[in-house]
Every structure is written in C-alpha cells, then in structure tokens.
C-alpha cells in the first residue's frame, strides 16, 4: 500500500483532477452562454409580440379618422392603447415611445381639464394624428425587419 509514494499515482490524480476541472469549467461557461441565449430569445419574442400589438393599434388608429365624434372615438382608441400597448411600453425604442407619448398627452388633455394639450383635438387630428401614425408605422416596419431578418 505504498502507492502514495509512486509517481504514477500522482500523475494519474493530477490528470484526473485537471480533466474534471476542464470539463466543469467548460460546462459552466456553456450553461451561462445557453442561459444568455435563452434570455435573448425570450426578450426578442416578447419584443416582437409588442411590435405586433403596436401594429394592431396603428391599424385601428387609421380607421379613427371619421369626423362623426372625434372626441369619443379618440378616447376609445386610447383606452385600447392603455390596455394593450402601455404595458409593453418598455419594449419600444425611444422614437416610438416619444410618438406614443404625443398621442397619450392629447388623450390626457381630453380627459383631464387641468392638462391642456398643446393643440385642440380638431387641429391635432388634422395636423398631427396621421403624421404621427405614419411615422410610427415607418419605424415599426424598420424595427420588425431588423428583428425578423437579423441573420
């Protein structure tokens, strides 16, 4: 039982420990990378869903241009916005958030008399509403193209 003094024993132990260490290190790095990759996949999936919801909102917004009762229609449109789009707000890039805030500010001006919007609703609908939707649409198409055709 004098194998502790044998050089083959220590060479084998060192080789075994080095191999185990290398395997564990490789697995640790691989697991971290895999976790990061899964997190990115989940984020991009959620982000794509958020952009899809925004597209639905824009499609609905284009149909709200009838002059019958602009105030009620705009309020109804933005109530859908608060339900569907606002919870996903952080997934959007700053340009989109700025434009959505413009629509939201107009809504708050209609609901709360203390929050006067920059323009009256009629003037906003004539001058800014369609331009805002078009600009949002352009950004949305560009961003979804980047997400889908990344490779």
JOLIN-V94193 format. One record per pair of residues at least 24 apart in sequence whose ideal C-beta (glycine too) atoms are under 6 Angstrom apart, sorted by the first residue. I is the first residue (numbers start at 1). J is the second residue. Records with the same first field share a line. If there is no record, write none. Layout:
# JOLIN-V94193
I = J  J
This chain:
# JOLIN-V94193
47 = 91
48 = 147
50 = 88  91
51 = 144
53 = 84  85
54 = 140
55 = 140
57 = 81  85
58 = 133  136  137
61 = 133
70 = 121  125
71 = 121
78 = 107
95 = 139
96 = 139
99 = 132  135  136
102 = 132
